[in-house]
Amino acid sequence: MLAFLFALAIQDIDSRIDDVAKTLKDPAVADCLKTRPGKVALKEQLEATAAEARDAAKKTVVADFIKELVDDAGKLRNAALAKKLIEDFESARTDLKELRVMADETIAKIAAEGLSGKVADALKQDERLRAVYLLQIRLLAGRDVAKVEEAIMKKLGGIFVTGADGSLTLREDLAENLGEHLEKLEKQCERADELAKALAKFAGTIKDEGTSGKIKKMLTTPCAAALFLGKNQDLDTDAILDHLEEWFSDGVLIAGKEEDAAKQLASFDEGSRRLEAFKAALDRIGGKITDANSGARLRKLFTHDVVRISVVKEYAPPGFGARGLKEAWQAWIALIFDETDGVLRVKESMQAQITEGIKKMNTTIRDIRKGCDAVAAEGRRIDDAEPVKAAFTDPIGQAQIADMLKARAEAITISDAKALELWVAKHFENGVARDGAKAALDALVEKAAKIQKLLEKNDLDK
């Protein structure tokens, strides 16, 4: 449902290239950029320019984060960020204490021989258990929304202009095309609101006891209509109600429908947990959108479950949801092991994946250590009197911050428009080619000429 936003984020910059061509004093390059082959050739150079800019930005991501957190004297400048870091650190420390107990109980049940034994040996080591927590358990428990939030912004970043205060303003040049799509989304939300009323009314006819009561509770949950539409977009309200009518007689679930009802309840439970885990992230993004250029309409849409579910379907990894820690651990163990007579052995279907994972574990651990070292080094700039300093000196806090900043670095994106701006600044000054730019500009013109010849050849071959 948000596909139109993702499409808008893939910017067509042909008109921007034409504008640049008008400013250049070099006629060969200017004429080249006005042609389709010239634009294709330039876009190859823009990809390289964007890659260089991304690499440069990634190198400073930890230092930039510290600047966001404290001033030059190491004193706190962002109390909200510090509060979040401290809460996450304390939560992770508590989680890992509990996880150590659960892991030891699980290890006692794992077969000692072969691949199963290797997994058990890995889980005995605190450093490796910490890696499993950071990379797997937090995700399954729905506690790693920050990574998903970064992924969403990587997709949507191109449609916004980001303010110095972190605010997001829709690009003015996209506003005209956005109106029609926003209207479609608003109609989908209205449809869900109408369905919600109909489901609540239908729920009033259902008895409270047993599975019937569970279905009744499900239908009156605020996100129920949006979840129904997420799976049945082609069905209207009457069709959905007709389907539900087939399940009940005098308000009681009909015999033989128990299995269908159980599947529906399980699907609803999974969907609602995943949705709940996403709400905070989408509220944070939506809260940054300004009113300008239809932004108020888009911000309102980000608070509706129809849009939230669309994003969940696009980004949520399998199993992602607002579980408890014990549930998340059990879900992870269930993915890997089969249990027979109280003994856990790696599933046959998972053996190749687990074998490869064990081989890569040492590399993963080294990467985590490297990230921790970078966090610790930059964290020295924080005044010792600041409570948040503890998160930068403890291995758990360091690993958690490093993992968060790794996700932030991976989400860094350079738009085509920004890449074009950087390319122009690198090769020209006031429209005149800079010293040292000749080789790249000659290569551009030469590449465009080759593309033109290929196009002409293809035309002759037809």
Buried (B, 14 or more C-beta within 10 A) or exposed (E): BBEBBBEBBEBEBEEBBEEBBEEBEBEEBBBBBEBEBBBBBBBEBBEEBBEBBBEEBBEEBBEBBBBEBBEEEBEBBBEEBBEEBBEBBBBBBEBBEEBBEBBEEBBEBBBEEEBBBBBBBBBEEBEBBBBBBBEBBBBBBBBBBBBBBBBBBBBBBBBBBEEEEEBBBBBEEBBEEBEEBBEEBBEBBEBBBEBBEBBBEBBEEBBEEEBBEBBBBBBBBEBBBBBBBBEEEEBEBEEBBEEBEEBBEEBBBBEEBEEBBEEBBEEBEBBBBBBBBBBEBBEBBBEBBBEBBBBEBBBBBBBBBBBBBBBBBBBBEEBBBBBEBEBBBBBBBEBBBBEEEEEBBBBEEBBEEBEEBBEEBEEBBEBBBEBBEBBBEBBEBBEEEBEBBBBBBBBBBBBBBBBBBBBBBBBBBBBBBBBBBBBBEBBBEEEEBEEEBEEBBEEBBEBBBEBBEEEEEEEEEE
